[in-house]
Amino acid sequence: MFVEVHLQISTKFNWICFCRLEMENVEFRIFKKGRGPIITANRVVYGLGLISASFIYLIPKYLQESVIEKIGVFGMFLTLVLMVILGFTKFFTRKSLSGTLDQVLKFCENEIGVGDQRFSLKDINKIEFTVGDYFDQMEYSESNLNPARSNGTSNTCRLILTNGTRIEVSID
C-alpha cells in the first residue's frame, strides 16, 4: 500500500517534499507536554537580576536602609556569575524533557495508530510531517541561558481525515 506524504523539513530554507512511501510498521514516540510552569535557567537568572535591580535602584529611594542595597548588589553579582557559568555550560547540557514519551504513533499497512486511537487509511486524506529537530541538535542563541542541545521533540505529524478533522502530535 502506498500513501502520499507531505514532508516539510525546517531548516534555514523551508523545503516541501511530496513523496510516496511504502508502508510497513514504522513507529515514532509521541511527545505529550507536561502541565504547569517550567522552571528554566532564563527565568531564574533574569528574575534574580530584575529583583536585584529593584533592590538597588527603587527601594533605597523610599527606605533609608543600606542593608537592602547591599542585598541588591550581592544579587546582581550572583546574577552575573550565574550568567557566565550557564552561558558556558549550556553547550554541554541538553534540554530537559518537559513531558512524556509514553505513547506511540504507528504506521501499519492498513491503519495508523495515534496512541490508543486507530485510523484506517481510507479515512485519512493527508499526512503532513514537519521535521527539523533531532536529538542533541545545537540551538545556539547568545541571550539564551537554557541548554543549547535539543531533546528532539519539536517535530510534528498532522493527520487530516476525510471528514476534515485534524490530528496533530509532536513526535521524537
NORBEL-V892814 format. One record per helix or strand of 3 or more residues. SS is the DSSP state (alpha for helix, beta for strand). FROM is the first residue (numbers start at 1). LEN is the number of residues. If there is no record, write none. Layout:
((SS	FROM	LEN) (SS	FROM	LEN))
This chain:
((beta	2	9) (beta	14	9) (beta	26	8) (alpha	41	22) (alpha	66	27) (beta	99	9) (beta	111	4) (beta	117	4) (alpha	121	3) (beta	124	8) (beta	155	7) (beta	166	6))
